[in-house]
C-alpha cells in the first residue's frame, strides 16, 4: 500500500466505530435503496445508517437508462457523503463479462467467443468501451473477468471463460484488466478475477461441486491466469470460487485465499465473496454451525467483502466480536483493504458523475463497429468442403433455417443484459418483490428484456441476398417437429441452406447453457438434431451454424454437412459478424479456444495433457471411438492457405527463454489472417510434463503471395514447473518447439538445448 494511501487509511480507520467498520465489509442491493422508481432517503437512512462498502448492481438489476442510472448513483453517494457519520462513498459494482450488464450498453460476444478471436488487442479495445460506459454512470467495480480454466464442457459456465489454455486465458485476462483498470484506477474500473480457484474442473461438470486437484496442477495451470493479471496488470480484486478444492471450501480457506493468493501470488487487493458464499459455508459445505461462525471462518481466511448484501458480516459477526470471540484486528485488516481501494479509485475526491452527459458514451457507431468486428473475429469455421464463402451476388435463393436464425435473445450470453435480468426468481420474501424485477414497464426501474438494437443471422443475410427463404423448423427444446417439413422444402428449393441451431444461454430453467445449466450430453437439445438430419438428407449444400455458448460434440454433423461453423453467443452485432464471414467479406479467422470432444465420454480432454495422457494404452483408441478429439484446440479454417518455413530457435540459458522465428506466407488467392501458434514440450523432466502446451501466439494478416517473418518468445517462466519438493524452477535439457495452425496441425518443429 503506498505511503500516502496508508496514512489516509489509518486516519479513516481511527474514526470508525465497530458497526461502521463492519458496514465497509458488506453491501446493499440497489432494490433496498429505492421506493417505486426513485431513490428513497427513508430506506437509505435505515440500510446505510453506518455507511456501506458496496452497492450491488444498479445496471444489472434495473431497467434504468444511462442518465437515470447516473442520477441514482449520485443520489446514493450524496446520501453517504452528506448523511452518514464517516461520509465514505460506496463502490458500485456491476457485471461485464461480455459488455456492461446494463440497459443500452454494448453487448459483445460471450467470453468463450472473445477467446476464439485469439486477439488480446481486440479484447483490450472492448474493455475500454466497457470502462467508458461504466464510469459514465458511477460504476467503478466489475465482477469480471472470468479466469477459470475450462476443462469440462458439460459445465454450463464454460462459456464465461476464455477456454482451456492457461496461456491464452492469461493473455486475454491481462488485456481485459489493462483496458478496464488503466494505469491509474482514478480513471478506471476495478476488475475482479474469478473464481479463485479451480472452479472449471468440478466433479461431474456440476456447478459448485467439489474439485479434486493436487497442489501442483492447481498452481501450474489454474492459478496461472490469476498470477499473470496480478503481476502484469495489478488486478484490484479477486472473487472466491463456490467449490471446495481437495476438501477446502475456497470461500473459507486461509490456505487458498491468503497463503496461496497473497503470499505466493503476491496479491495485495480486496477479496470479494461470490454471492452468498458465506451462507454456503453452512448449508453447502457444512464447515460452520451458524452465520456468525461462518463469517469468522471467512474473515480469518481472508475474504474481505461480503456480497451481494450484508448478512454474516453484520449482526452475527458483531455479536462474536462483542463477546470477545473474534478480534477486531481481523476486521481492521479487511477494512484497510476496502478503504485503500476506494482511495485508489478516487471516490473521496470525486464521488459523483456528470449525469447530464452519461448517455453520450452509449451505442455509438464506433462501439457497434467494434461489436461487429469482435463477432466476426470470433466465428470459427470447423469444416468446409468449398461451400464457403457463399457468393452473395447470385440471385439464386438461399434457405435460412433453425431456431437460432432469427431470435435476438439467443445472441446473448448468460451475463449479458438482458439475459441476466431474467433471474427474478431470487425474491425478497418479506416484501414479495424480485431482486431482479422482470416486469416490463417503459420508463420504470423494472428490468427487461430491453434488448439493445441487435442483428440476427437472418436479418444480416437478408441485407446481402436477394432471395432468402426462412423457416424456423423447430424450437430449441420440446418435441414439436411440425415445422421441419417446411424447412425441408425451403432447403430443397435453394442453392444452399444455412441452418442455425444451438442453445439458450442464461440462468433460468428454460436455458440450456450458462450458470446453473450443466448437462450430461453435448448433443443438440430437443428436435434440433432431427431438423439438421432432415435438411442434410435433401442433398442441398448445407452450412450448419452453432449459436451457443456450449461446446457441442457433433461428429455426425461435421462428417455430413458442407460446412460446420461455430458462432458462440455473438452479441448484438452477431448476425452481421456471422454474415461477414459466411459471405467472405472477412476471412474466417476464429480459432477454437477449447478442444471439442466427440462425445461427453471423452471429458476431460484438452491439448496440454501430461505425458502418458490423451490416449488409451496400449492400442490408443477407445473400444467404441477414437481417442482423438473431434476438433483440436486452436483449430479453425481460413479461406486461404498458409505455408510455414525458415524456423530458427534462439537461446542458450534457461534464463534466456526461447526465441522463435519463422516465416509465414499466404499461398492462396485471397487475403487472410493466420493465427501462428507456438507449442512447447519439455523432452525429459523429473516429473511428467505436458506433451505440448501453448506458450505463444500471434495473428498475421497477409495479402495473396505476401509473407511475414514472425518472432515470438517463450518466457523463462514458461519453462519452469513445480518439482517434487514443490519448488518452482526450470531444469536444463532439451525442449521441443512446435509451430503450427492448431495443437495438432504442426508445420514446423525444432529442438533446442538450454543450460542452467
C-alpha positions in Angstrom: 0.0 0.0 0.0 1.5 3.4 -1.0 2.5 5.5 2.0 0.1 8.3 1.2 -2.8 5.9 0.9 -1.7 4.1 4.1 -1.7 7.3 6.1 -5.2 8.2 4.9 -6.5 4.7 5.7 -5.1 5.0 9.2 -6.9 8.3 9.7 -10.2 7.0 8.4 -10.0 3.7 10.4 -9.4 5.6 13.6 -12.7 7.5 13.1 -14.9 4.4 12.6 -17.0 2.6 15.2 -17.2 -1.2 15.0 -20.6 -1.0 13.3 -19.1 1.4 10.7 -16.1 -0.9 10.1 -18.3 -3.9 9.5 -20.5 -1.8 7.2 -17.5 -1.3 4.9 -17.2 -5.1 4.6 -20.7 -5.5 3.3 -23.1 -4.4 0.6 -26.7 -3.5 -0.2 -28.8 -4.4 -3.2 -30.0 -1.4 -5.1 -33.5 -2.6 -4.7 -33.1 -2.0 -0.9 -32.5 1.7 -1.5 -35.4 2.6 -3.8 -39.1 3.0 -3.4 -41.2 2.6 -6.5 -38.9 4.1 -9.2 -36.8 6.5 -7.2 -34.1 6.7 -4.6 -35.6 6.5 -1.1 -34.0 8.6 1.6 -36.0 6.8 4.2 -34.8 3.3 3.1 -31.3 4.6 2.7 -31.3 6.0 6.2 -32.1 2.6 7.5 -29.9 0.5 5.2 -26.9 2.9 5.1 -27.0 4.1 8.6 -23.4 3.1 9.2 -22.2 3.6 5.6 -21.6 0.7 3.2 -18.8 -0.9 1.4 -20.6 -1.6 -1.9 -23.9 -1.1 -3.7 -25.0 -4.1 -5.8 -25.7 -3.7 -9.5 -27.8 -0.7 -10.4 -27.4 -1.7 -14.1 -27.9 -5.4 -14.0 -30.9 -5.1 -11.5 -32.9 -2.4 -13.2 -34.2 -1.2 -16.5 -32.9 2.3 -15.9 -31.2 4.1 -18.9 -27.8 5.7 -18.5 -28.9 9.1 -17.4 -31.2 7.7 -14.7 -28.5 5.2 -13.6 -26.1 8.1 -13.1 -28.7 10.1 -11.2 -29.4 7.2 -8.9 -25.7 6.6 -8.3 -25.2 10.2 -7.4 -28.2 10.2 -5.0 -26.7 7.2 -3.2 -23.2 8.7 -3.0 -24.7 12.1 -1.8 -26.5 10.4 1.0 -23.4 8.5 2.1 -21.2 11.6 1.9 -23.6 14.1 3.5 -25.8 12.0 5.8 -23.6 9.4 7.4 -21.1 9.9 10.2 -18.0 8.8 8.3 -19.0 10.3 4.9 -17.4 7.4 3.0 -18.6 6.8 -0.6 -19.6 3.3 -1.8 -18.1 1.3 -4.5 -20.9 0.5 -7.0 -20.2 -2.9 -8.6 -21.6 -4.4 -11.8 -21.1 -7.3 -14.2 -19.3 -7.1 -17.5 -18.2 -10.5 -18.8 -19.4 -9.7 -22.4 -20.1 -6.0 -22.0 -21.6 -3.8 -19.3 -24.6 -5.7 -18.0 -26.9 -2.8 -18.2 -29.6 -1.4 -20.4 -28.4 0.4 -23.6 -24.8 -0.9 -23.0 -23.0 -2.5 -25.9 -23.3 -6.3 -25.8 -20.3 -8.1 -27.2 -19.8 -11.8 -27.8 -19.7 -14.1 -24.8 -16.2 -14.7 -23.3 -15.7 -18.0 -25.0 -16.3 -16.3 -28.3 -13.9 -13.5 -27.3 -11.3 -16.1 -26.7 -11.9 -17.6 -30.1 -10.6 -14.3 -31.6 -7.1 -15.1 -30.2 -6.8 -11.3 -30.3 -5.8 -9.6 -27.0 -5.8 -6.1 -28.7 -9.5 -6.5 -29.6 -10.3 -7.6 -26.0 -8.4 -4.5 -24.7 -10.4 -2.3 -27.1 -13.7 -3.9 -25.8 -12.6 -3.3 -22.2 -12.0 0.3 -22.9 -15.6 0.7 -24.2 -17.0 -1.1 -21.1 -14.9 1.1 -18.8 -16.2 4.3 -20.6 -19.8 3.2 -20.2 -19.4 2.1 -16.6 -17.6 5.1 -15.3 -20.1 7.4 -17.0 -22.8 6.1 -14.6 -20.7 5.8 -11.5 -20.0 2.1 -11.6 -16.3 1.6 -10.5 -16.0 -2.1 -9.8 -16.8 -5.0 -12.1 -17.1 -8.7 -11.3 -15.1 -9.7 -14.4 -13.1 -11.2 -16.0 -13.6 -14.9 -15.5 -10.1 -16.5 -15.3 -11.2 -20.1 -14.8 -9.6 -22.8 -16.9 -12.4 -24.7 -18.6 -11.7 -28.5 -18.7 -15.2 -29.8 -18.7 -17.7 -28.6 -21.4 -20.6 -30.1 -19.5 -20.2 -27.3 -17.0 -22.6 -24.5 -18.1 -20.2 -21.7 -17.1 -17.6 -22.9 -19.6 -19.0 -20.2 -21.9 -18.0 -17.4 -19.5 -14.3 -18.5 -19.6 -11.5 -17.9 -22.1 -11.1 -21.7 -22.6 -8.8 -24.4 -21.6 -5.3 -22.9 -22.0 -3.6 -21.1 -19.1 -1.6 -19.1 -21.6 -4.5 -17.9 -23.8 -6.6 -17.2 -20.7 -3.7 -15.2 -19.2 -3.2 -13.1 -22.3 -6.9 -12.4 -22.6 -7.3 -11.6 -18.9 -4.3 -9.3 -18.8 -5.6 -7.4 -21.9 -9.1 -7.1 -20.3 -7.8 -5.8 -16.9 -5.5 -3.3 -18.5 -8.3 -1.9 -20.6 -10.6 -1.6 -17.6 -8.3 -0.5 -14.8 -5.8 1.6 -16.8 -2.5 2.5 -15.2 -4.4 4.7 -12.7 -7.5 3.5 -11.0 -8.7 7.0 -10.6 -9.9 6.9 -14.2 -10.6 3.2 -14.3 -12.8 0.4 -13.1 -11.5 -2.1 -10.6 -11.6 -5.6 -12.0 -12.3 -8.9 -10.3 -10.5 -12.1 -11.3 -12.8 -15.0 -10.7 -13.3 -17.7 -9.5 -10.4 -18.5 -7.2 -9.7 -21.4 -7.7 -10.2 -24.5 -9.9 -13.9 -23.8 -10.4 -13.8 -25.1 -14.0 -12.9 -28.7 -13.2 -15.8 -29.6 -10.9 -17.0 -33.1 -10.1 -19.2 -34.3 -13.0 -19.2 -30.8 -14.6 -21.7 -29.7 -11.9 -21.8 -26.1 -10.7 -20.5 -25.6 -7.2 -19.4 -29.2 -7.0 -16.1 -30.3 -5.3 -12.9 -30.0 -7.2 -10.2 -32.8 -7.0 -6.9 -31.2 -7.8 -3.4 -31.6 -6.5 -1.4 -28.6 -5.4 0.9 -28.8 -8.4 -1.8 -28.7 -11.1 -3.6 -26.1 -9.1 -0.6 -23.8 -9.2 0.8 -24.5 -12.6 -2.4 -24.4 -14.6 -5.4 -23.0 -12.7 -3.7 -20.2 -10.7 -1.5 -19.0 -13.6 -4.1 -16.6 -15.2 -4.6 -15.0 -11.7 -0.8 -14.7 -11.2 -0.4 -13.1 -14.6 -3.1 -10.5 -14.1 -1.8 -9.7 -10.7 1.8 -9.4 -11.8 1.2 -7.7 -15.1 -2.0 -5.7 -14.7 -2.2 -5.1 -10.9 -5.5 -6.9 -10.6 -7.5 -5.0 -8.0 -9.9 -7.6 -6.6 -10.4 -11.4 -6.6 -13.5 -13.4 -6.1 -13.6 -16.8 -4.5 -14.9 -20.0 -6.1 -18.0 -21.6 -4.6 -16.4 -25.0 -4.8 -14.1 -26.8 -2.4 -10.6 -27.9 -3.6 -9.4 -31.2 -2.0 -11.9 -30.5 0.8 -11.1 -26.8 1.3 -14.1 -24.6 0.6 -12.5 -21.7 -1.2 -14.6 -19.0 0.5 -13.4 -20.1 3.9 -9.8 -21.4 3.3 -6.8 -19.5 4.6 -4.6 -21.8 2.6 -6.3 -20.7 -0.7 -7.2 -17.0 0.0 -4.2 -16.0 1.9 -1.3 -18.5 1.8 -1.7 -19.1 -2.0 -3.3 -15.9 -3.3 -1.5 -13.4 -1.2 1.7 -15.0 0.0 2.6 -17.0 -3.2 0.9 -15.0 -5.9 1.6 -11.5 -4.4 -2.0 -10.2 -4.5 -2.5 -7.1 -2.3 -6.0 -6.1 -3.2 -9.5 -6.9 -2.0 -11.0 -10.4 -1.9 -14.8 -10.3 -2.5 -17.3 -13.0 -1.9 -19.1 -14.6 -4.8 -22.7 -14.0 -4.0 -24.0 -15.8 -0.8 -20.6 -17.6 -0.3 -20.6 -17.2 3.5 -24.0 -18.7 3.8 -22.9 -21.6 1.7 -20.2 -22.4 4.3 -23.2 -23.6 6.5 -25.6 -25.5 4.3 -23.4 -26.4 1.3 -20.0 -27.1 2.8 -21.1 -27.6 6.4 -17.9 -26.2 8.0 -19.7 -23.8 10.3 -22.7 -24.1 12.7 -24.2 -20.7 12.2 -23.8 -17.4 10.3 -21.6 -15.8 12.9 -19.1 -18.6 12.8 -19.3 -18.8 9.1 -18.4 -15.1 9.0 -15.5 -15.7 11.3 -14.2 -18.5 9.1 -14.4 -16.4 6.0 -12.8 -13.3 7.6 -9.9 -15.3 9.0 -9.4 -17.0 5.6 -9.0 -13.5 4.0 -12.4 -12.9 2.5 -12.7 -9.1 2.8 -16.2 -8.2 1.5 -19.5 -10.0 1.7 -21.6 -9.8 -1.5 -24.3 -9.1 -2.6 -25.6 -7.8 0.8 -24.5 -7.8 4.4 -25.6 -10.9 6.3 -22.9 -12.7 8.2 -20.7 -9.7 8.4 -23.5 -7.7 10.1 -25.1 -8.7 13.4 -23.8 -12.3 13.6 -20.2 -11.3 13.4 -20.7 -8.2 15.5 -22.0 -10.4 18.3 -18.9 -12.6 18.3 -16.6 -9.6 18.4 -18.5 -8.0 21.3 -18.2 -11.4 23.1 -14.5 -11.4 22.5 -14.6 -14.5 20.3 -13.2 -12.6 17.3 -10.5 -10.0 17.5 -11.2 -6.5 16.0 -7.8 -6.7 14.3 -9.2 -9.2 11.8 -11.9 -6.7 10.9 -9.4 -3.8 10.6 -7.3 -5.8 8.2 -10.1 -6.2 5.7 -11.4 -2.6 6.2 -8.0 -1.3 5.4 -8.0 -3.1 2.1 -11.5 -1.8 1.2 -10.7 1.8 2.2 -7.4 1.6 0.2 -9.4 0.5 -2.9 -11.8 3.4 -2.5 -8.9 5.8 -2.2 -7.2 4.4 -5.3 -10.4 4.8 -7.2 -10.5 8.5 -6.2 -14.0 8.2 -4.8 -13.3 10.5 -1.9 -12.3 13.3 -4.3 -14.9 12.6 -6.9 -17.9 10.5 -5.7 -20.2 11.9 -8.3 -20.5 11.7 -12.1 -22.0 14.2 -14.6 -25.3 12.6 -15.2 -26.2 15.1 -18.0 -23.6 13.5 -20.4 -23.8 9.9 -19.3 -25.8 8.7 -22.3 -23.3 10.1 -24.8 -20.9 7.1 -24.5 -23.6 4.6 -25.3 -24.4 2.9 -28.6 -22.0 5.0 -30.7 -21.2 3.9 -34.3 -17.7 3.1 -33.2 -18.9 0.8 -30.4 -21.2 -1.1 -32.8 -18.4 -1.4 -35.3 -16.2 -2.9 -32.6 -19.0 -5.3 -31.6 -19.3 -6.4 -35.2 -15.6 -6.8 -35.6 -15.4 -9.0 -32.5 -18.4 -11.1 -33.6 -16.8 -11.7 -37.0 -13.4 -12.5 -35.4 -14.9 -15.0 -33.0 -16.5 -17.1 -35.8 -14.8 -20.5 -36.2 -15.1 -22.5 -39.5 -14.5 -26.0 -38.4 -15.2 -27.8 -41.7 -15.7 -26.5 -45.2 -16.0 -28.5 -48.5 -15.8 -25.3 -50.5 -19.4 -24.1 -50.0 -18.0 -21.2 -48.0 -17.7 -18.3 -48.7 -21.2 -18.0 -50.2 -21.4 -15.8 -53.2 -23.9 -13.0 -52.4 -24.0 -11.7 -55.9 -26.1 -14.6 -57.2 -29.9 -14.2 -57.4 -30.5 -17.8 -56.6 -32.4 -18.4 -53.4 -30.8 -19.5 -50.1 -32.6 -21.0 -47.2 -32.1 -19.8 -43.7 -33.4 -22.3 -41.2 -33.4 -23.1 -37.5 -34.5 -21.8 -34.1 -31.3 -19.7 -33.7 -31.7 -17.9 -37.1 -33.9 -15.0 -36.0 -34.1 -14.9 -32.2 -32.4 -11.8 -30.7 -32.4 -13.5 -27.3 -30.1 -16.3 -28.4 -27.4 -13.9 -29.3 -26.9 -13.2 -25.6 -24.5 -14.9 -23.2 -25.7 -15.6 -19.7 -24.1 -12.5 -18.2 -25.3 -10.2 -21.0 -28.0 -7.8 -20.4 -30.9 -8.6 -20.8 -30.3 -12.3 -20.5 -29.1 -11.9 -17.0 -32.1 -9.8 -16.0 -34.3 -12.9 -16.3 -33.1 -14.2 -12.9 -36.0 -12.6 -11.0 -36.5 -15.9 -9.2 -34.4 -14.6 -6.3 -37.1 -13.0 -4.2 -37.3 -10.9 -1.1 -39.9 -12.9 0.8 -40.6 -10.1 3.3 -41.7 -7.7 0.6 -42.6 -10.1 -2.2 -40.5 -8.4 -4.8 -37.9 -9.7 -7.1 -34.3 -8.9 -6.5 -34.1 -8.7 -10.3 -37.6 -7.4 -11.3 -38.8 -8.8 -14.5 -42.0 -6.7 -15.1 -41.8 -4.8 -18.3 -42.8 -1.2 -17.8 -41.3 1.5 -20.0 -39.7 4.3 -18.1 -39.6 2.4 -14.8 -36.8 0.6 -12.9 -38.2 -2.8 -13.9 -35.7 -4.9 -15.8 -36.1 -6.1 -19.3 -36.0 -7.5 -21.7 -34.9 -4.2 -23.2 -32.7 -5.7 -25.9 -30.1 -3.4 -27.4 -30.6 -2.9 -31.2 -29.5 -6.3 -32.4 -29.0 -8.1 -35.7 -29.9 -11.7 -36.1 -28.3 -14.0 -38.7 -31.5 -13.9 -40.8 -31.6 -10.1 -40.7 -28.0 -9.8 -41.8 -28.3 -12.4 -44.6 -31.4 -10.6 -45.9 -29.3 -7.5 -46.3 -26.9 -9.4 -48.6 -29.1 -11.8 -50.5 -31.9 -11.0 -52.9 -33.9 -14.2 -52.2 -33.9 -15.6 -48.6 -36.4 -18.3 -47.7 -36.7 -18.6 -43.9 -38.2 -21.4 -41.8 -37.7 -21.8 -38.1 -38.2 -25.6 -38.4 -38.4 -26.3 -34.6 -37.7 -25.0 -31.2 -34.6 -25.4 -29.0 -36.3 -28.0 -26.9 -39.6 -29.9 -26.6 -40.8 -32.4 -29.2 -42.7 -30.3 -31.8 -41.4 -31.2 -35.3 -44.3 -29.7 -37.2 -42.1 -27.1 -38.8 -39.5 -29.5 -40.2 -41.3 -30.3 -43.4 -41.5 -26.6 -44.4 -37.8 -26.2 -43.6 -37.0 -29.2 -45.8 -39.0 -27.7 -48.7 -37.2 -24.4 -48.3 -33.8 -26.2 -48.4 -34.8 -28.2 -51.5 -35.7 -25.0 -53.3 -32.4 -23.3 -52.5 -28.8 -23.4 -53.7 -27.6 -23.5 -50.1 -29.1 -23.9 -46.7 -27.8 -22.1 -43.6 -29.1 -24.0 -40.6 -28.7 -22.1 -37.3 -29.0 -24.3 -34.2 -27.6 -24.2 -30.7 -28.8 -23.1 -27.3 -30.3 -20.5 -25.0 -27.7 -19.1 -22.6 -29.0 -18.0 -19.2 -29.6 -18.8 -15.6 -33.2 -19.9 -15.7 -34.8 -23.3 -16.1 -35.6 -22.8 -19.8 -31.9 -22.1 -20.6 -29.7 -24.9 -22.0 -26.3 -23.5 -21.1 -24.9 -20.9 -18.6 -24.6 -20.7 -14.9 -26.6 -23.4 -13.1 -27.3 -25.1 -16.5 -24.9 -28.1 -16.6 -25.5 -31.1 -18.9 -24.6 -34.7 -19.3 -25.0 -34.6 -23.1 -23.1 -32.4 -25.5 -25.6 -33.1 -28.3 -28.2 -30.6 -29.6 -31.2 -30.2 -27.4 -34.8 -31.0 -28.4 -35.7 -31.8 -32.0 -32.7 -29.8 -33.4 -30.7 -32.8 -34.4 -33.7 -34.2 -36.3 -34.1 -30.8 -38.1 -30.4 -30.9 -39.2 -30.6 -34.5 -40.3 -33.7 -33.7 -42.4 -32.1 -30.8 -44.1 -28.9 -32.7 -44.8 -31.0 -35.5 -46.3 -32.2 -33.1 -49.1 -28.7 -33.1 -50.6 -28.7 -29.3 -50.7 -25.3 -27.9 -49.7 -25.8 -27.2 -46.0 -23.9 -24.9 -43.6 -24.6 -25.8 -40.0 -24.0 -22.8 -37.7 -23.9 -23.4 -33.9 -25.1 -20.3 -32.0 -24.4 -21.5 -28.5 -22.1 -21.0 -25.5 -21.8 -24.7 -25.1 -19.3 -26.8 -27.0 -21.4 -29.4 -28.8 -19.9 -32.7 -29.8 -21.4 -33.1 -33.3 -19.3 -35.8 -35.1 -22.1 -36.8 -37.4 -22.9 -33.2 -38.4 -19.2 -32.5 -39.0 -19.0 -35.5 -41.3 -22.1 -34.8 -43.3 -22.5 -31.0 -43.5 -20.9 -29.0 -46.3 -19.6 -26.7 -43.5 -19.7 -26.6 -39.8 -19.4 -23.1 -38.2 -19.3 -22.1 -34.5 -20.7 -18.6 -33.8 -20.9 -18.9 -30.0 -23.2 -16.3 -28.4 -22.1 -13.4 -30.7 -23.8 -10.4 -29.1 -25.8 -7.5 -30.6 -23.9 -7.5 -33.9 -23.7 -11.2 -34.1 -25.7 -11.5 -37.3 -23.6 -9.0 -39.1 -20.4 -10.6 -37.8 -21.5 -14.1 -38.9 -22.7 -12.9 -42.3 -19.4 -11.1 -42.9 -17.6 -14.5 -42.5 -20.1 -16.7 -44.3 -20.0 -14.4 -47.4 -16.3 -13.9 -47.3 -16.3 -10.2 -46.6 -13.9 -11.1 -43.8 -11.6 -14.1 -43.7 -12.6 -16.9 -41.3 -10.1 -16.1 -38.6 -11.6 -17.5 -35.4 -9.8 -20.4 -33.7 -11.1 -22.8 -31.1 -10.1 -21.9 -27.5 -11.2 -25.3 -26.3 -10.9 -28.8 -27.5 -14.1 -30.2 -28.9 -14.7 -33.8 -27.9 -16.5 -36.4 -30.0 -18.8 -37.2 -27.0 -19.1 -36.4 -23.4 -17.4 -39.7 -22.6 -14.0 -38.2 -23.6 -14.2 -35.4 -20.9 -11.9 -34.1 -19.7 -10.0 -33.7 -23.0 -7.6 -30.8 -23.7 -4.4 -30.1 -25.7 -2.0 -29.9 -22.8 -2.4 -33.3 -21.1 0.6 -34.6 -19.3 2.9 -37.3 -20.7 1.1 -40.6 -20.9 -2.3 -38.9 -21.4 -4.5 -38.3 -24.4 -4.8 -41.9 -25.5 -5.8 -45.3 -24.1 -2.8 -47.6 -23.6 -1.7 -49.7 -25.4 -3.9 -49.7 -28.5 -4.6 -46.0 -28.4 -8.3 -45.6 -29.0 -11.4 -46.4 -27.0 -13.2 -49.6 -27.9 -16.1 -47.5 -29.4 -14.5 -44.3 -30.7 -11.2 -42.7 -31.5 -9.3 -41.1 -28.6 -8.6 -38.0 -30.7 -10.9 -35.1 -30.3 -13.5 -34.1 -32.9 -11.6 -30.8 -33.3 -8.3 -29.9 -31.6 -7.6 -26.8 -29.6 -6.6 -23.9 -31.9 -8.4 -25.4 -34.9 -10.1 -23.1 -37.4 -10.1 -22.9 -41.2 -9.3 -19.9 -43.3 -10.5 -19.1 -46.8 -6.9 -19.1 -48.0 -3.8 -21.3 -47.3 -0.6 -20.6 -45.4 2.9 -22.0 -45.6 5.4 -22.0 -42.8 9.2 -22.2 -43.2 12.6 -21.0 -42.0 12.3 -22.0 -38.4 15.0 -20.6 -36.1 15.3 -21.1 -32.4 17.4 -18.9 -30.1 18.5 -19.1 -26.5 21.3 -20.8 -24.6 20.5 -20.5 -20.9 17.2 -21.2 -19.1 17.1 -17.5 -18.0 17.1 -16.5 -21.7 13.9 -18.3 -22.5 13.5 -19.4 -26.2 13.2 -17.1 -29.1 11.2 -18.5 -32.0 11.5 -17.1 -35.5 9.8 -18.4 -38.7 8.2 -17.1 -41.9 4.6 -17.4 -42.8 3.4 -17.0 -46.4 -0.1 -16.7 -47.9 -0.1 -19.2 -50.7 -3.8 -18.9 -51.6 -5.8 -16.5 -53.8 -7.5 -14.5 -51.1 -6.3 -12.2 -48.3 -6.4 -14.0 -45.0 -5.5 -14.0 -41.3 -3.4 -16.8 -39.8 -3.0 -17.4 -36.1 0.5 -18.7 -35.6 0.6 -20.9 -32.5 3.8 -22.0 -30.6 3.7 -25.1 -28.5 6.4 -26.4 -26.2 7.4 -29.8 -24.8 10.0 -30.4 -22.1 11.6 -33.6 -23.6 13.0 -35.1 -20.4 11.9 -33.8 -17.0 11.9 -35.0 -13.4 8.1 -35.0 -13.4 5.5 -35.8 -16.1 5.2 -32.6 -18.2 2.7 -31.8 -21.0 3.2 -33.4 -24.4 2.5 -30.0 -25.8 1.4 -26.7 -24.3 0.5 -23.4 -25.9 3.2 -20.9 -25.0 2.9 -18.0 -27.5 0.7 -16.9 -30.5 0.1 -14.0 -32.8 -2.2 -13.1 -35.7 -0.8 -12.3 -39.1 -2.8 -10.6 -41.9 -1.4 -11.3 -45.4 -2.4 -10.5 -48.9 -2.1 -13.3 -51.5 1.5 -14.2 -52.1 2.7 -12.0 -49.2 4.9 -13.3 -46.4 5.9 -12.1 -43.0 8.6 -13.1 -40.5 7.1 -13.9 -37.1 9.2 -13.5 -34.0 7.8 -14.8 -30.7 9.4 -15.5 -27.3 8.8 -18.3 -24.8 9.5 -16.7 -21.4 11.8 -18.4 -18.9 8.9 -18.8 -16.6 7.1 -21.0 -19.2 10.0 -23.5 -19.0 9.6 -23.9 -15.2 7.3 -26.1 -13.1 6.9 -27.2 -9.5 9.3 -30.1 -8.8 8.8 -33.0 -6.4 9.6 -30.7 -3.5 7.2 -28.1 -4.8 10.0 -25.7 -5.8 9.2 -23.7 -8.9 12.2 -24.0 -11.2 13.3 -24.9 -14.7 15.5 -27.8 -15.5 18.3 -27.7 -18.1 17.9 -30.0 -21.1 16.2 -30.4 -24.4 13.0 -28.6 -25.4 10.9 -29.2 -28.5 9.2 -26.3 -30.1 6.2 -26.9 -32.4 4.9 -24.1 -34.7 1.6 -24.6 -36.4 -2.1 -23.7 -37.0 -3.5 -25.8 -34.2 -2.4 -28.1 -31.4 -2.2 -31.0 -33.9 -1.6 -29.1 -37.1 2.2 -28.7 -36.6 4.0 -27.2 -39.6 7.5 -26.7 -38.1 9.3 -28.4 -35.3 12.7 -27.9 -33.7 14.7 -28.8 -30.6 16.9 -26.6 -28.5 19.1 -27.4 -25.5 19.3 -25.0 -22.7 21.8 -24.9 -19.8 21.3 -23.6 -16.3 
